[in-house]
Amino acid sequence: MKNLLNLLMTVAVFWIGNEYFHPYLSIQDGRTLIIASVLMFVISFLFSLAMVLSVMLITVGIGCLTTPALMLASVILTPIKLWLLDKYLDGFAVHGFWTYVILTIVLSIFTVKVKSDRKD
């Protein structure tokens, strides 16, 4: 459920950005909007799996090295994903450095984090 909500929020952020801030974020059509959102979701999902694996490896001693690196990478991963979409996805364009910064902040705010209710 969390993943579906994250995908829908990414679609909404891109759609609102295209509709109301078209000089800064340009998306050609609905197909491009869906492809861009799905690609952002897939990359984020793979990164979250890497983060979970890294946290699980803390008990072995390896995760202590990889977890801080992955946390740092999460800060710069969203602008990189946006830049890759801008560069390789026809019909998707982000104009300006501050647009990357604002989109990163907005996507971070609207990404759903779910805490586990399990008590061990």
C-alpha positions as a Markdown table, in Angstrom:
| # | Residue | x | y | z |
|---|---|---|---|---|
| 1 | Met | 0.0 | 0.0 | 0.0 |
| 2 | Lys | 2.9 | 2.3 | 0.9 |
| 3 | Asn | 4.5 | 1.8 | -2.5 |
| 4 | Leu | 1.3 | 2.5 | -4.4 |
| 5 | Leu | 0.8 | 5.7 | -2.4 |
| 6 | Asn | 4.4 | 6.8 | -3.1 |
| 7 | Leu | 3.9 | 6.2 | -6.9 |
| 8 | Leu | 0.6 | 8.2 | -6.8 |
| 9 | Met | 2.3 | 11.0 | -4.9 |
| 10 | Thr | 5.1 | 11.1 | -7.5 |
| 11 | Val | 2.6 | 11.3 | -10.3 |
| 12 | Ala | 0.8 | 14.1 | -8.5 |
| 13 | Val | 3.9 | 16.1 | -7.8 |
| 14 | Phe | 5.0 | 15.8 | -11.5 |
| 15 | Trp | 1.5 | 16.6 | -12.8 |
| 16 | Ile | 1.1 | 19.7 | -10.5 |
| 17 | Gly | 4.6 | 20.8 | -11.4 |
| 18 | Asn | 3.8 | 20.5 | -15.1 |
| 19 | Glu | 0.5 | 22.3 | -14.8 |
| 20 | Tyr | 1.4 | 25.2 | -12.6 |
| 21 | Phe | 5.1 | 25.6 | -13.1 |
| 22 | His | 5.4 | 24.7 | -16.8 |
| 23 | Pro | 8.4 | 27.0 | -17.5 |
| 24 | Tyr | 10.4 | 25.0 | -14.9 |
| 25 | Leu | 9.1 | 21.5 | -15.4 |
| 26 | Ser | 7.9 | 20.3 | -18.8 |
| 27 | Ile | 6.2 | 17.0 | -19.4 |
| 28 | Gln | 5.1 | 16.4 | -22.9 |
| 29 | Asp | 2.1 | 14.1 | -22.3 |
| 30 | Gly | 0.4 | 11.7 | -20.0 |
| 31 | Arg | 2.5 | 8.7 | -21.2 |
| 32 | Thr | 5.7 | 10.6 | -20.3 |
| 33 | Leu | 4.3 | 11.5 | -16.9 |
| 34 | Ile | 3.5 | 7.9 | -16.1 |
| 35 | Ile | 6.9 | 6.6 | -17.4 |
| 36 | Ala | 8.8 | 9.3 | -15.4 |
| 37 | Ser | 6.9 | 8.5 | -12.3 |
| 38 | Val | 7.4 | 4.7 | -12.6 |
| 39 | Leu | 11.1 | 5.1 | -13.3 |
| 40 | Met | 11.4 | 7.4 | -10.2 |
| 41 | Phe | 9.5 | 4.8 | -8.2 |
| 42 | Val | 11.6 | 1.8 | -9.4 |
| 43 | Ile | 14.9 | 3.5 | -8.6 |
| 44 | Ser | 13.6 | 4.5 | -5.2 |
| 45 | Phe | 12.4 | 1.0 | -4.5 |
| 46 | Leu | 15.7 | -0.5 | -5.4 |
| 47 | Phe | 17.5 | 2.0 | -3.2 |
| 48 | Ser | 15.3 | 1.2 | -0.3 |
| 49 | Leu | 16.0 | -2.5 | -0.7 |
| 50 | Ala | 19.7 | -1.7 | -0.6 |
| 51 | Met | 19.2 | 0.4 | 2.5 |
| 52 | Val | 17.3 | -2.4 | 4.3 |
| 53 | Leu | 20.1 | -4.9 | 3.3 |
| 54 | Ser | 22.7 | -2.5 | 4.7 |
| 55 | Val | 20.9 | -2.1 | 8.0 |
| 56 | Met | 20.5 | -5.9 | 8.3 |
| 57 | Leu | 24.3 | -6.3 | 7.7 |
| 58 | Ile | 25.0 | -4.1 | 10.8 |
| 59 | Thr | 24.8 | -7.3 | 12.9 |
| 60 | Val | 27.7 | -8.7 | 10.8 |
| 61 | Gly | 29.7 | -5.6 | 11.1 |
| 62 | Ile | 29.6 | -4.6 | 7.4 |
| 63 | Gly | 26.5 | -2.5 | 7.6 |
| 64 | Cys | 28.3 | 0.0 | 9.8 |
| 65 | Leu | 30.3 | 1.0 | 6.8 |
| 66 | Thr | 27.6 | 0.9 | 4.1 |
| 67 | Thr | 24.6 | 2.5 | 6.0 |
| 68 | Pro | 26.1 | 6.0 | 6.4 |
| 69 | Ala | 27.2 | 5.9 | 2.8 |
| 70 | Leu | 23.6 | 5.0 | 1.7 |
| 71 | Met | 22.1 | 7.6 | 3.9 |
| 72 | Leu | 24.4 | 10.3 | 2.3 |
| 73 | Ala | 23.5 | 8.9 | -1.1 |
| 74 | Ser | 19.8 | 9.3 | -0.4 |
| 75 | Val | 20.3 | 13.0 | -0.1 |
| 76 | Ile | 21.8 | 13.3 | -3.6 |
| 77 | Leu | 19.9 | 10.4 | -5.3 |
| 78 | Thr | 16.7 | 12.4 | -6.1 |
| 79 | Pro | 18.4 | 15.1 | -8.0 |
| 80 | Ile | 20.4 | 12.5 | -9.9 |
| 81 | Lys | 17.2 | 10.6 | -10.8 |
| 82 | Leu | 15.6 | 13.9 | -12.0 |
| 83 | Trp | 18.7 | 14.7 | -14.0 |
| 84 | Leu | 18.7 | 11.2 | -15.6 |
| 85 | Leu | 15.1 | 11.5 | -16.5 |
| 86 | Asp | 15.7 | 15.0 | -18.0 |
| 87 | Lys | 18.6 | 13.7 | -20.0 |
| 88 | Tyr | 17.3 | 10.3 | -21.3 |
| 89 | Leu | 13.5 | 10.6 | -21.3 |
| 90 | Asp | 12.2 | 12.5 | -24.3 |
| 91 | Gly | 9.4 | 14.8 | -23.3 |
| 92 | Phe | 10.5 | 15.3 | -19.7 |
| 93 | Ala | 12.5 | 18.5 | -19.0 |
| 94 | Val | 13.6 | 20.2 | -15.8 |
| 95 | His | 14.9 | 23.8 | -16.3 |
| 96 | Gly | 17.2 | 25.3 | -13.7 |
| 97 | Phe | 19.2 | 24.3 | -10.6 |
| 98 | Trp | 16.6 | 25.5 | -8.2 |
| 99 | Thr | 13.9 | 23.5 | -9.8 |
| 100 | Tyr | 16.0 | 20.4 | -9.0 |
| 101 | Val | 16.3 | 21.6 | -5.4 |
| 102 | Ile | 12.6 | 22.3 | -5.0 |
| 103 | Leu | 11.5 | 19.1 | -6.6 |
| 104 | Thr | 13.9 | 17.2 | -4.4 |
| 105 | Ile | 12.4 | 18.8 | -1.3 |
| 106 | Val | 8.8 | 18.3 | -2.4 |
| 107 | Leu | 9.3 | 14.7 | -3.3 |
| 108 | Ser | 11.0 | 14.1 | 0.0 |
| 109 | Ile | 8.2 | 15.7 | 1.9 |
| 110 | Phe | 5.5 | 13.7 | 0.1 |
| 111 | Thr | 7.3 | 10.3 | 0.2 |
| 112 | Val | 5.5 | 8.2 | 2.7 |
| 113 | Lys | 7.5 | 6.6 | 5.6 |
| 114 | Val | 5.8 | 3.9 | 7.5 |
| 115 | Lys | 6.9 | 2.8 | 10.9 |
| 116 | Ser | 6.6 | -0.8 | 11.9 |
| 117 | Asp | 4.0 | -1.5 | 14.6 |
| 118 | Arg | 5.7 | -4.7 | 15.6 |
| 119 | Lys | 7.2 | -4.9 | 19.1 |
| 120 | Asp | 9.8 | -7.5 | 19.6 |
